[in-house]
């Protein structure tokens, strides 16, 4: 009985630690070891936008899922026929970015 009460207590008071993929993605991302290739993902009021600052390209982004086991965020640029892209999270500032064709190392710009 004591164990059952403890389990019920934990189920109500354990903090929810769901990963917020949209907030993680939000920011400017640049290919490592290059200054030329960057893009920005902006998350605001439930909408996410993909922007290439130098090219003037802006499009919506759909976050498809977060795979906690693989630490991957799957997402797609809306309105294109580009394959699903993903970020494999290395740490809070570094990812392996798969753009639908190839993978490369990217980092969050400061």
N, C-alpha and C positions, 0 to 999 in steps of 0.2 A: 504494500500500500504506500509506503514511504517513497519507494522508487517511482511509482506511478505519479504521485504528486510532484516529484522532482522533475519528471519528464514534461508534465503539463506546464509547470512553472517555466522551464527553459523554452518551451515552444512559444510562449507569449512574450518572453523578455529577451530573447536572443535577437541582437540587432540584425536587420536585413542588410546583407552585404552583396547585393546584386551589383554587377559591374555595369556602369553606364557608358556604353560604347559611343554614343553620340558625343558626350562630353569629352571622352578620351580623344576622339578623332578631331575635335575642334581645335584649330590652330594652323600655323603655317608649317608645311613639311618640305624639306629640301633633300635632294639626293646627296649622300655623303661624298665628300671630296670634290664637289663641284659647286660653284656659285650660281651657275646658270639655270639649273632646273629646280623650280619650286612650284608648289601649288598650295592653296589655302582651302581648308574645310571650315566653314562657319556654321555653328549651331546656335540658333536663336529662336525662341518661342515655338519649339517643336519642329522647325524646319532646318534642313541642312543643305548648304550650297557648296559646290565645288567651283573654285575660281583659279584661273591662271592669270596672275596680276599683269604680267608683261604682254599677254596676248589678248586681254579683254574678254576672255571666255568665261561665262558664268552659267552653271546648270545645276539643277537639283540633284540630290543624292538620296538614295534609299538604302538604309541600313537593313540588310537581310537577316543576319543573325550574328550572335557572338558564341563561339565554341570555346567554352571554358577549359576543356581538356587540352585543346591544341593552342589555346591563347591566341585565337584568330578572330578578327572582325571581318565579316563578309559584307561588302557593299557594292552598289552599282550606280553609275551615273544615269539618271533618268533621261529618256529621250534619245539614247544612243543604242546601237546594237553591239556595243562593246561587252565582252564577257564580264562576269562577276569578278570584281577585284577583291583583294584582301590585304590586311595588315597582320603579320605574325608579330605579336608584341614581344620584344626583347626586354625592355624595361620602360620606365615612364617617358623616356625621350627617344628611344630607338626602336625601329621596326624593320622587318623585311617586307617590302611592298611588292605584291604581285599585281601587275597592271593588266592581266588578261593574256599577256604574251610571255613576259619574262619577269624574273625577280631581281631586286636590287636593294641595297641598304639605304634607308632614309632616316633622317633625324628631325626632331621638332626644332624649329628655328626659335631663337630667343629674342 
